[in-house]
Amino acid sequence: MSSMGERVGAELYLTESVGVPKRFPAVAFVGVCASLGLTVALGVATLVTSYGFNWRIAFWVGAGIALIGSAARTTYT
């Protein structure tokens, strides 16, 4: 549920801040990235459940995403 809130927030932000000719492709790009993120999450989940010790990789990937997200929020706002 929180990821959909982030997606809607990103779409609203782009709708308000991007100019008219690039507005709709920018908003559509959010949906494409959300679908790619879902695919990557499914791949990580498959790796985590297939191998015994590699479940920790998901936590490291999540920590990396959190660091990138927090850096992006502080840099671009």
LUMKOL-577668 format. One record per residue: residue in three letters; residue number from 1; z, x, y of N, C-alpha, C in turn. Coordinates in nm, 3 decimals. Layout:
N
   code   pos       n.z       n.x       n.y      ca.z      ca.x      ca.y       c.z       c.x       c.y
    ala   NUM         Z         X         Y         Z         X         Y         Z         X         Y
...
***
This chain:
77
   code   pos       n.z       n.x       n.y      ca.z      ca.x      ca.y       c.z       c.x       c.y
    met     1     0.000     0.082    -0.119     0.000     0.000     0.000     0.000     0.087     0.125
    ser     2     0.070     0.198     0.119     0.075     0.281     0.240    -0.059     0.347     0.268
    ser     3    -0.134     0.379     0.163    -0.265     0.440     0.187    -0.361     0.342     0.253
    met     4    -0.351     0.214     0.221    -0.436     0.116     0.288    -0.396     0.101     0.435
    gly     5    -0.267     0.112     0.463    -0.223     0.109     0.603    -0.277     0.228     0.681
    glu     6    -0.278     0.344     0.617    -0.335     0.463     0.682    -0.484     0.446     0.703
    arg     7    -0.551     0.387     0.606    -0.696     0.367     0.619    -0.728     0.271     0.733
    val     8    -0.657     0.161     0.739    -0.681     0.064     0.846    -0.648     0.126     0.981
    gly     9    -0.540     0.203     0.987    -0.505     0.271     1.112    -0.613     0.369     1.155
    ala    10    -0.668     0.444     1.060    -0.775     0.538     1.093    -0.900     0.465     1.140
    glu    11    -0.931     0.353     1.075    -1.049     0.276     1.117    -1.031     0.220     1.257
    leu    12    -0.912     0.170     1.286    -0.887     0.117     1.421    -0.894     0.228     1.526
    tyr    13    -0.836     0.343     1.493    -0.839     0.455     1.587    -0.982     0.497     1.616
    leu    14    -1.064     0.508     1.512    -1.203     0.547     1.533    -1.281     0.440     1.607
    thr    15    -1.252     0.313     1.579    -1.321     0.205     1.649    -1.294     0.210     1.798
    glu    16    -1.172     0.245     1.836    -1.136     0.247     1.977    -1.177     0.376     2.047
    ser    17    -1.188     0.487     1.974    -1.209     0.614     2.042    -1.350     0.670     2.033
    val    18    -1.430     0.626     1.937    -1.565     0.681     1.921    -1.664     0.594     1.997
    gly    19    -1.764     0.658     2.054    -1.867     0.585     2.129    -1.954     0.498     2.041
    val    20    -2.029     0.410     2.107    -2.105     0.306     2.036    -2.206     0.361     1.935
    pro    21    -2.289     0.461     1.965    -2.388     0.497     1.864    -2.329     0.558     1.738
    lys    22    -2.213     0.621     1.750    -2.152     0.687     1.634    -2.035     0.609     1.576
    arg    23    -2.003     0.495     1.631    -1.884     0.422     1.591    -1.891     0.375     1.446
    phe    24    -1.998     0.309     1.409    -2.004     0.249     1.276    -2.017     0.353     1.164
    pro    25    -2.096     0.459     1.181    -2.096     0.563     1.077    -1.960     0.632     1.063
    ala    26    -1.888     0.648     1.174    -1.757     0.712     1.167    -1.658     0.625     1.091
    val    27    -1.662     0.495     1.116    -1.571     0.404     1.045    -1.609     0.396     0.898
    ala    28    -1.738     0.398     0.867    -1.782     0.395     0.727    -1.742     0.523     0.655
    phe    29    -1.737     0.634     0.728    -1.698     0.761     0.668    -1.553     0.757     0.619
    val    30    -1.470     0.679     0.684    -1.331     0.663     0.639    -1.328     0.600     0.500
    gly    31    -1.409     0.499     0.478    -1.416     0.435     0.347    -1.469     0.528     0.240
    val    32    -1.568     0.609     0.275    -1.622     0.705     0.180    -1.516     0.808     0.142
    cys    33    -1.443     0.856     0.241    -1.337     0.954     0.213    -1.225     0.892     0.131
    ala    34    -1.195     0.765     0.155    -1.093     0.697     0.075    -1.137     0.686    -0.070
    ser    35    -1.263     0.658    -0.093    -1.315     0.650    -0.230    -1.314     0.787    -0.297
    leu    36    -1.349     0.891    -0.223    -1.343     1.026    -0.279    -1.200     1.066    -0.310
    gly    37    -1.107     1.027    -0.225    -0.966     1.056    -0.251    -0.916     0.986    -0.376
    leu    38    -0.960     0.863    -0.397    -0.924     0.791    -0.519    -0.978     0.862    -0.642
    thr    39    -1.101     0.911    -0.634    -1.161     0.982    -0.746    -1.086     1.111    -0.776
    val    40    -1.050     1.184    -0.673    -0.973     1.308    -0.693    -0.836     1.276    -0.752
    ala    41    -0.773     1.169    -0.705    -0.643     1.130    -0.758    -0.651     1.095    -0.906
    leu    42    -0.758     1.027    -0.945    -0.775     0.995    -1.087    -0.798     1.122    -1.169
    gly    43    -0.871     1.217    -1.114    -0.890     1.344    -1.183    -0.761     1.421    -1.200
    val    44    -0.680     1.425    -1.096    -0.550     1.493    -1.105    -0.460     1.421    -1.205
    ala    45    -0.462     1.289    -1.204    -0.381     1.213    -1.299    -0.424     1.240    -1.443
    thr    46    -0.554     1.254    -1.464    -0.603     1.286    -1.598    -0.557     1.424    -1.642
    leu    47    -0.564     1.522    -1.553    -0.516     1.656    -1.586    -0.366     1.657    -1.614
    val    48    -0.293     1.582    -1.535    -0.148     1.581    -1.549    -0.106     1.519    -1.682
    thr    49    -0.172     1.412    -1.721    -0.133     1.345    -1.845    -0.192     1.411    -1.968
    ser    50    -0.294     1.495    -1.953    -0.357     1.559    -2.068    -0.282     1.684    -2.113
    tyr    51    -0.221     1.754    -2.022    -0.156     1.880    -2.054    -0.008     1.871    -2.023
    gly    52     0.072     1.942    -2.102     0.216     1.929    -2.092     0.277     1.987    -1.965
    phe    53     0.242     2.109    -1.930     0.308     2.176    -1.819     0.241     2.150    -1.685
    asn    54     0.119     2.105    -1.685     0.043     2.095    -1.561     0.079     1.975    -1.475
    trp    55     0.183     1.902    -1.509     0.223     1.791    -1.425     0.273     1.841    -1.290
    arg    56     0.315     1.966    -1.284     0.365     2.021    -1.158     0.253     2.047    -1.058
    ile    57     0.132     2.058    -1.108     0.018     2.082    -1.019     0.002     1.966    -0.922
    ala    58     0.026     1.844    -0.969     0.012     1.727    -0.882     0.108     1.736    -0.764
    phe    59     0.228     1.787    -0.786     0.323     1.800    -0.676     0.278     1.906    -0.576
    trp    60     0.220     2.015    -0.624     0.170     2.118    -0.533     0.049     2.069    -0.455
    val    61    -0.037     1.992    -0.521    -0.152     1.934    -0.450    -0.103     1.837    -0.344
    gly    62    -0.004     1.754    -0.379     0.052     1.660    -0.282     0.119     1.730    -0.165
    ala    63     0.187     1.840    -0.193     0.250     1.916    -0.085     0.144     1.975     0.009
    gly    64     0.034     2.023    -0.049    -0.074     2.076     0.034    -0.137     1.969     0.121
    ile    65    -0.158     1.851     0.063    -0.214     1.740     0.139    -0.119     1.698     0.250
    ala    66     0.011     1.698     0.222     0.108     1.661     0.325     0.108     1.761     0.440
    leu    67     0.097     1.889     0.409     0.093     1.991     0.515    -0.034     1.978     0.599
    ile    68    -0.146     1.956     0.533    -0.272     1.939     0.606    -0.267     1.814     0.692
    gly    69    -0.212     1.706     0.638    -0.201     1.581     0.714    -0.110     1.594     0.834
    ser    70     0.003     1.662     0.816     0.093     1.677     0.931     0.033     1.768     1.037
    ala    71    -0.039     1.871     0.994    -0.105     1.958     1.091    -0.215     1.882     1.165
    ala    72    -0.288     1.798     1.094    -0.394     1.720     1.158    -0.337     1.620     1.257
    arg    73    -0.225     1.560     1.222    -0.164     1.461     1.314    -0.113     1.527     1.441
    thr    74    -0.055     1.644     1.430    -0.002     1.709     1.550    -0.113     1.773     1.633
    thr    75    -0.221     1.815     1.568    -0.329     1.881     1.640    -0.420     1.782     1.711
    tyr    76    -0.455     1.673     1.646    -0.557     1.583     1.698    -0.503     1.465     1.776
    thr    77    -0.374     1.454     1.794    -0.321     1.340     1.871    -0.285     1.381     2.011
***
